[in-house]
Amino acid sequence: MDDDLGRALTAVGPRLRALRRQRETTLAELSAVTGISVSTLSRLESGERRPNLELLLPLARAHGVTLDDLVGAPPTGDPRIHMRPISHGG
């Protein structure tokens, strides 16, 4: 496996744990929202299990972040174009 890819996947677990704790959510609550077992969530956060797209999509949705943010993907494309939505006036 590519070293960069390996490092990116390894960093997902701590990022997932930080997001969950920031939102003051338990593994059981996150499991109920995502349909992912508590055991799998725990193993993802601890790095014992590698994430895949089927796990990352519901987790990104539950945490309200993009997949890129969840996996710490580097920015791509034209840096002058901001792909994030901007809200004006609420």
TORKOL-4160 file (C-alpha; in steps of 0.2 Angstrom, whole numbers, padded with zeros to 4 digits, m for minus):
90
<pt num="1" X="0000" Y="0000" Z="0000"/>
<pt num="2" X="0006" Y="0018" Z="m0004"/>
<pt num="3" X="0014" Y="0026" Z="0011"/>
<pt num="4" X="0003" Y="0042" Z="0009"/>
<pt num="5" X="m0013" Y="0031" Z="0008"/>
<pt num="6" X="m0008" Y="0021" Z="0023"/>
<pt num="7" X="m0005" Y="0037" Z="0033"/>
<pt num="8" X="m0022" Y="0044" Z="0028"/>
<pt num="9" X="m0031" Y="0029" Z="0032"/>
<pt num="10" X="m0022" Y="0028" Z="0049"/>
<pt num="11" X="m0027" Y="0046" Z="0053"/>
<pt num="12" X="m0046" Y="0042" Z="0050"/>
<pt num="13" X="m0048" Y="0033" Z="0067"/>
<pt num="14" X="m0042" Y="0047" Z="0078"/>
<pt num="15" X="m0052" Y="0060" Z="0067"/>
<pt num="16" X="m0068" Y="0050" Z="0069"/>
<pt num="17" X="m0065" Y="0049" Z="0088"/>
<pt num="18" X="m0062" Y="0067" Z="0089"/>
<pt num="19" X="m0078" Y="0071" Z="0079"/>
<pt num="20" X="m0088" Y="0060" Z="0090"/>
<pt num="21" X="m0081" Y="0067" Z="0106"/>
<pt num="22" X="m0083" Y="0085" Z="0100"/>
<pt num="23" X="m0102" Y="0082" Z="0097"/>
<pt num="24" X="m0103" Y="0073" Z="0114"/>
<pt num="25" X="m0110" Y="0057" Z="0106"/>
<pt num="26" X="m0108" Y="0039" Z="0112"/>
<pt num="27" X="m0103" Y="0025" Z="0101"/>
<pt num="28" X="m0121" Y="0018" Z="0104"/>
<pt num="29" X="m0129" Y="0034" Z="0099"/>
<pt num="30" X="m0118" Y="0034" Z="0083"/>
<pt num="31" X="m0122" Y="0016" Z="0080"/>
<pt num="32" X="m0141" Y="0020" Z="0080"/>
<pt num="33" X="m0139" Y="0034" Z="0068"/>
<pt num="34" X="m0127" Y="0025" Z="0056"/>
<pt num="35" X="m0132" Y="0007" Z="0057"/>
<pt num="36" X="m0114" Y="0002" Z="0060"/>
<pt num="37" X="m0111" Y="m0009" Z="0075"/>
<pt num="38" X="m0103" Y="m0002" Z="0091"/>
<pt num="39" X="m0089" Y="m0015" Z="0089"/>
<pt num="40" X="m0085" Y="m0009" Z="0072"/>
<pt num="41" X="m0085" Y="0009" Z="0077"/>
<pt num="42" X="m0074" Y="0006" Z="0091"/>
<pt num="43" X="m0062" Y="m0004" Z="0080"/>
<pt num="44" X="m0062" Y="0010" Z="0067"/>
<pt num="45" X="m0058" Y="0023" Z="0080"/>
<pt num="46" X="m0044" Y="0013" Z="0088"/>
<pt num="47" X="m0036" Y="0009" Z="0071"/>
<pt num="48" X="m0039" Y="m0010" Z="0072"/>
<pt num="49" X="m0050" Y="m0009" Z="0057"/>
<pt num="50" X="m0047" Y="0000" Z="0041"/>
<pt num="51" X="m0061" Y="0011" Z="0035"/>
<pt num="52" X="m0070" Y="0008" Z="0018"/>
<pt num="53" X="m0082" Y="0018" Z="0008"/>
<pt num="54" X="m0098" Y="0009" Z="0015"/>
<pt num="55" X="m0092" Y="0014" Z="0033"/>
<pt num="56" X="m0086" Y="0031" Z="0029"/>
<pt num="57" X="m0102" Y="0038" Z="0020"/>
<pt num="58" X="m0114" Y="0036" Z="0034"/>
<pt num="59" X="m0101" Y="0042" Z="0046"/>
<pt num="60" X="m0098" Y="0058" Z="0036"/>
<pt num="61" X="m0117" Y="0060" Z="0035"/>
<pt num="62" X="m0119" Y="0058" Z="0054"/>
<pt num="63" X="m0105" Y="0070" Z="0058"/>
<pt num="64" X="m0111" Y="0083" Z="0045"/>
<pt num="65" X="m0094" Y="0083" Z="0036"/>
<pt num="66" X="m0088" Y="0079" Z="0019"/>
<pt num="67" X="m0078" Y="0063" Z="0015"/>
<pt num="68" X="m0063" Y="0074" Z="0011"/>
<pt num="69" X="m0064" Y="0081" Z="0028"/>
<pt num="70" X="m0066" Y="0065" Z="0036"/>
<pt num="71" X="m0051" Y="0057" Z="0028"/>
<pt num="72" X="m0041" Y="0072" Z="0028"/>
<pt num="73" X="m0039" Y="0073" Z="0009"/>
<pt num="74" X="m0028" Y="0086" Z="0001"/>
<pt num="75" X="m0036" Y="0100" Z="m0008"/>
<pt num="76" X="m0037" Y="0097" Z="m0027"/>
<pt num="77" X="m0041" Y="0107" Z="m0042"/>
<pt num="78" X="m0040" Y="0126" Z="m0045"/>
<pt num="79" X="m0036" Y="0134" Z="m0028"/>
<pt num="80" X="m0045" Y="0150" Z="m0034"/>
<pt num="81" X="m0062" Y="0140" Z="m0035"/>
<pt num="82" X="m0070" Y="0137" Z="m0018"/>
<pt num="83" X="m0080" Y="0121" Z="m0019"/>
<pt num="84" X="m0088" Y="0123" Z="m0001"/>
<pt num="85" X="m0105" Y="0131" Z="m0001"/>
<pt num="86" X="m0106" Y="0148" Z="0007"/>
<pt num="87" X="m0122" Y="0154" Z="0016"/>
<pt num="88" X="m0127" Y="0172" Z="0016"/>
<pt num="89" X="m0140" Y="0179" Z="0028"/>
<pt num="90" X="m0143" Y="0162" Z="0037"/>
